[in-house]
Amino acid sequence: MTRIESSVVVDLDPAAAFAVSQTTGETRLRWDPFIHEQHFLDGATTPAKGVRTETRHRSRLRMVSEYVSFNPPTNVGMTMVEGPWFFASFAGGWRFAPEPGGGCRATWRYSFRCRPAWLAPLAERIGAIVLRRDIDRRIAGFARGCADPVVVAAVTAGDA
């Protein structure tokens, strides 16, 4: 299993940072460069353990994922249910922890395996490079979202 992670310190408490990470719609699109489109499935309207989402990456790749953990304000985890053919498995987890001097450290991790098995060693090295760039861009966008008054106002008002 290949794992990559990225972290950033933001000037929000863990509960607010967690809320930013779970924004949807236009609020989410303000900060998340990874997502082109995302919505809940099966009639769900809010995130929770067992809830599934469909996400289209900016490259138009599609993935259906399921929340395997949802523990505000500390962590959330998702696993791929359906996705691009080259992933044998894909999961993501986000953790939020208070920083001693104030603010919050957000750490995001992806874990994945590629297929076919004979190509996986090379594909996973390439995937780690591509996903490293993606996760770094995504967490930088998250940091911008945590400093964006529109995003912060949306999570404070519960409109995200």
C-alpha positions, 0 to 999 in steps of 0.5 A: 500500500502506498501512502502519502500525506500533507499537513498545514497549520491554519488559524481556525480551531479544529471544529471550524477547520473540520467544518471547512473540510466538509463543505459542499457546493459552491462553498467547497468549490471556492477552495478545493482544486481537486473537485470539479463536482461532488454530491451525496448519494442514496438521499443523504444530505449530510456526511456521516459514517456509511454515507456515499458520495460521488466525486468528479475530479477536475480531470473528469475521473469519477469516484464513489466513496463511502465515509468509513469514519466521521468523528467531528472535530478530529477525523474523517475517513473515506474509502473508494467503492467505485473508481478509476480502473487503475486503482485496486483500492484508494482511501483518504483520511483527514485529521485535525489537531489543536496546535499549542500556540493556537490554530489547528494542524490539518493532516491529510493522507491518501493510501492506494494500490494500483492494478494490474499487479504486474504494473503496480510497482511502477504505477504506484511510484508514478501515482505517488508523484501525481497524488503528492502534487494533488494532495499538496495543492488540495491542502494549500487550497484548504488553507486558503479556504480557512482564511477565506471570509466567505467560507468561514462565514458559511461554516459559522452560519451552517450554510456550507 
